[in-house]
Amino acid sequence: MTQSISKTLATLAVLFAGLPVPAFAENANSGTSFVENFDKIDKKIWYISDGWDNGAHQNCTWSKKQVSVQNGVLELTFEQRKTGKRDYACGEIQTRKRFGYGTYEARIKTADGSGLNSAFFTYIGPTDKKPHDEIDFEVLGKDSGKVQVNQYISAKGGNEKLVDIAGGANADFNDYAFVWEKGRLRYYLNGTLVQDVTDPAKIPVNDQKIFFSLWGTDTLSDWMGKFDYQGPAKMQIDRVAFTTPGEKCLFPESITCTLD
């Protein structure tokens, strides 16, 4: 990873710390195991980001109009539409509750387009009166043949790894998972272990909310590629699940069914 990209990611860590505080931010009840197949958007579980952006690096405004369920699939869209201070609108959804150690799984088809970011991640930060901790899967539209895994601990990142995705993340649905334990963090792609972190200093400790987002940039071209709008883009999420330690096989395809 180049020095300029590392500086960009460090800047993003600071910017995430300044995210607006939704009305539910003080609801810190820990989440329990669940499987979400997105027959609908249950607003008791999910909060849709709407009416703000995350800073100057983001060229779109979060809009609830960019979040919908179609035929049992959650869709986040990006399109050219004047929204707030930006010329583009983008979509993000997040859980109201926080989740701790356990297994996180999502089945996703990512968006096309240089300058776009399709992300499945967990996050907590100063807006929730906690340090900035984060665990990421991010597919950059400039190269949908790779996914970047990363984690932040008290706003310190620098743990990036790029993993190849056979066939591309945008061509079909792929399964992304991480198993977060005290002293260990494992990332999986389509059931295969792709990153194993055992250094406690590189593993988050604070309960976090689960996010899905699709957004764009005009400025982070070193990292995300030069923005090149070719029309509306779409990220699709077929399923997301969280399994608490000690439980297994909440659904047949769960990675917990095969892990020791």
Phi, psi and omega per residue, in radians:
M1 nan 2.333 -3.090
T2 -1.282 2.818 3.140
Q3 -1.095 -0.653 -3.119
S4 -1.142 -0.669 3.108
I5 -1.189 -0.705 3.107
S6 -1.050 -0.708 3.104
K7 -1.141 -0.659 3.102
T8 -1.061 -0.794 -3.123
L9 -1.163 -0.627 3.082
A10 -1.120 -0.692 3.094
T11 -1.109 -0.725 3.122
L12 -1.065 -0.633 3.118
A13 -1.041 -0.707 3.107
V14 -1.191 -0.714 -3.122
L15 -1.143 -0.705 3.098
F16 -1.043 -0.582 -3.123
A17 -1.118 -0.329 -3.121
G18 -1.761 0.300 -3.132
L19 -1.062 2.534 3.072
P20 -1.017 2.699 -3.113
V21 -1.732 1.889 3.048
P22 -1.103 2.823 -3.048
A23 -1.080 -0.362 -3.065
F24 -1.648 0.171 -2.973
A25 -1.023 -0.492 -3.109
E26 -1.436 -0.132 3.124
N27 -1.398 1.664 -3.030
A28 -1.826 0.370 3.131
N29 -1.057 2.257 -3.118
S30 -1.200 2.424 -3.132
G31 -1.376 2.679 3.077
T32 -1.904 3.063 -3.100
S33 -1.002 2.511 3.090
F34 -2.780 2.753 2.948
V35 -2.221 2.191 3.132
E36 -1.985 2.016 3.132
N37 -1.781 0.075 3.031
F38 0.995 0.888 2.927
D39 -1.226 -0.440 3.061
K40 -2.791 3.041 3.029
I41 -1.741 1.895 3.133
D42 -1.459 1.884 -3.053
K43 -1.281 -0.107 2.983
K44 -1.350 -0.388 -3.125
I45 -1.779 -0.681 -2.986
W46 -1.998 2.496 3.015
Y47 -2.012 2.290 3.129
I48 -1.721 2.094 3.122
S49 -1.139 2.353 -3.028
D50 -2.719 2.157 2.951
G51 1.700 0.151 3.099
W52 -2.552 2.986 3.003
D53 -2.216 2.963 -3.050
N54 -1.624 0.106 3.122
G55 2.376 -3.126 -3.036
A56 -1.111 -0.392 -3.137
H57 -1.245 -0.323 -3.041
Q58 -1.732 2.201 -3.076
N59 -1.668 0.218 -3.130
C60 -2.355 2.791 3.073
T61 -1.872 2.343 3.069
W62 -1.056 2.357 -3.140
S63 -2.469 2.343 3.116
K64 -1.137 -0.346 3.115
K65 -1.218 -0.259 -3.120
Q66 -1.667 0.189 -3.124
V67 -2.196 2.149 -3.133
S68 -2.711 2.943 3.025
V69 -2.026 2.223 3.122
Q70 -2.226 2.000 3.092
N71 0.939 0.789 3.081
G72 1.346 0.284 3.123
V73 -2.216 2.272 3.045
L74 -1.312 2.284 3.124
E75 -2.106 2.213 3.002
L76 -1.921 2.257 -3.054
T77 -2.128 2.744 3.099
F78 -2.236 2.239 -3.131
E79 -2.646 2.796 3.091
Q80 -1.393 1.862 3.137
R81 -2.793 2.082 -3.113
K82 -0.999 2.056 -3.077
T83 -2.479 2.116 -3.097
G84 1.035 -2.248 -3.120
K85 -1.574 -0.009 -3.004
R86 -1.994 2.793 3.124
D87 -1.560 -0.085 -3.117
Y88 -2.240 2.694 3.088
A89 -2.047 2.501 -3.092
C90 -2.477 2.943 -2.997
G91 -2.130 2.499 3.082
E92 -2.622 2.505 3.086
I93 -2.381 2.547 -3.097
Q94 -2.549 2.653 3.102
T95 -1.293 2.654 3.057
R96 -1.382 -0.563 -3.141
K97 -1.630 2.868 3.081
R98 -1.812 2.693 -3.105
F99 -2.304 2.548 -3.113
G100 -1.938 -2.458 -3.105
Y101 -1.008 2.466 -3.128
G102 2.722 -2.914 -3.118
T103 -1.934 2.220 -3.126
Y104 -1.979 2.252 -3.077
E105 -2.408 2.460 3.074
A106 -2.563 2.534 3.103
R107 -1.960 2.026 -2.892
I108 -2.378 2.523 2.892
K109 -2.066 2.170 -2.977
T110 -1.605 2.956 -3.087
A111 -1.488 2.716 3.042
D112 -1.608 2.667 2.950
G113 2.218 2.121 3.048
S114 -1.058 2.381 -3.109
G115 1.594 0.035 3.117
L116 -1.907 2.654 -3.124
N117 -2.291 2.073 3.026
S118 -1.774 2.040 -2.965
A119 -2.228 2.427 2.943
F120 -2.150 2.038 -3.046
F121 -2.725 2.909 2.984
T122 -2.023 2.602 -3.039
Y123 -2.708 2.533 2.916
I124 -2.581 2.690 -3.083
G125 -2.895 -2.955 -3.070
P126 -0.992 -0.520 3.099
T127 -1.126 -0.347 3.061
D128 -1.834 0.268 3.119
K129 1.067 0.664 3.104
K130 -2.372 2.808 3.005
P131 -1.131 2.783 3.117
H132 -1.354 1.811 3.004
D133 -2.032 2.557 -3.036
E134 -2.807 2.530 3.043
I135 -2.309 2.205 -2.921
D136 -2.188 2.497 2.691
F137 -2.099 2.163 3.119
E138 -2.347 2.249 3.046
V139 -1.938 2.105 -3.140
L140 -1.600 2.262 -3.050
G141 -1.089 -0.280 3.104
K142 -1.203 -0.391 3.138
D143 -2.680 1.512 -3.095
S144 -1.327 0.090 3.071
G145 -1.514 0.038 -3.125
K146 -2.426 2.643 2.984
V147 -2.131 2.432 3.088
Q148 -1.733 2.223 3.007
V149 -1.833 2.609 -3.067
N150 -2.949 2.784 2.999
Q151 -2.545 2.617 3.077
Y152 -2.016 2.430 3.085
I153 -2.228 1.990 -3.061
S154 0.874 0.812 3.075
A155 1.268 0.124 3.104
K156 -1.754 2.089 3.132
G157 -1.839 -2.269 3.134
G158 1.392 0.378 -3.100
N159 -1.991 0.466 -3.013
E160 -1.237 2.515 2.991
K161 -2.532 2.326 3.071
L162 -1.670 2.328 -3.092
V163 -2.160 2.293 3.125
D164 -1.213 2.499 3.079
I165 -2.071 1.936 -3.123
A166 -1.061 2.191 3.124
G167 1.506 -0.292 3.117
G168 1.667 2.521 -3.116
A169 -1.295 -0.341 -3.083
N170 -1.681 -0.125 -3.068
A171 -1.489 -0.514 -3.096
D172 -2.794 3.081 3.094
F173 -1.329 2.467 3.058
N174 -2.261 2.716 -3.116
D175 -1.784 2.136 3.130
Y176 -2.009 2.362 -3.109
A177 -2.613 2.611 2.918
F178 -2.426 2.523 3.105
V179 -1.934 1.986 -3.041
W180 -1.861 2.015 3.133
E181 -2.241 2.877 3.022
K182 -1.200 2.003 3.132
G183 1.582 0.007 3.117
R184 -2.742 2.457 3.090
L185 -2.432 2.087 -3.107
R186 -2.069 2.320 3.081
Y187 -1.846 2.423 -3.141
Y188 -2.238 2.509 3.025
L189 -2.207 2.056 -3.114
N190 0.881 0.732 3.056
G191 1.478 -0.068 -3.117
T192 -1.800 2.309 3.097
L193 -1.173 2.182 -3.106
V194 -2.101 -0.211 3.090
Q195 -2.762 2.308 -3.106
D196 -2.275 1.907 -3.086
V197 -1.820 2.151 -3.112
T198 -2.154 -0.010 3.087
D199 -1.429 1.986 -3.098
P200 -0.983 -0.496 -3.133
A201 -1.213 -0.244 -3.112
K202 -1.940 0.324 -3.102
I203 -2.151 2.154 3.122
P204 -1.057 2.729 -3.118
V205 -2.171 -0.268 -3.061
N206 -1.636 2.402 3.050
D207 -0.956 2.514 -3.030
Q208 -2.361 2.832 3.026
K209 -1.587 2.677 3.127
I210 -1.651 2.290 -3.109
F211 -2.172 2.606 2.825
F212 -2.261 2.357 3.141
S213 -2.601 2.636 3.000
L214 -2.292 2.079 -3.078
W215 -2.567 2.955 -3.103
G216 -2.319 2.948 -3.128
T217 -2.528 2.574 2.966
D218 -1.740 -0.257 -2.922
T219 -1.958 -0.436 -3.056
L220 -1.617 0.825 -3.021
S221 -1.177 -0.512 3.097
D222 -1.053 -0.598 -3.084
W223 -1.670 -0.898 -2.988
M224 -1.733 -0.076 -3.115
G225 1.583 2.779 3.122
K226 -1.162 2.252 -3.118
F227 -1.105 2.244 -3.071
D228 -2.488 1.498 -3.058
Y229 -1.249 2.141 -3.135
Q230 -2.069 0.267 -3.101
G231 2.081 3.052 -3.111
P232 -0.948 2.483 3.121
A233 -2.145 2.761 -3.018
K234 -2.486 2.318 2.970
M235 -1.911 2.341 -3.095
Q236 -2.108 2.385 3.118
I237 -2.151 2.006 -3.082
D238 -1.480 -0.541 -3.083
R239 -2.836 2.594 2.955
V240 -2.450 2.529 -3.125
A241 -2.566 2.617 2.993
F242 -2.252 2.287 3.140
T243 -2.145 2.151 -3.135
T244 -1.251 2.699 3.108
P245 -0.968 2.367 3.122
G246 1.710 -0.345 3.066
E247 -1.672 2.774 -3.127
K248 -2.575 2.704 2.908
C249 0.947 0.950 3.045
L250 -1.197 -0.374 3.036
F251 -2.583 2.683 -2.974
P252 -1.014 -0.566 -3.081
E253 -1.520 0.033 -3.077
S254 -1.082 2.425 3.106
I255 -1.140 -0.380 3.131
T256 -1.156 -0.333 -3.138
C257 -1.232 -0.349 -3.073
T258 -2.016 -0.228 -3.125
L259 -1.429 2.570 3.059
D260 -1.320 nan nan
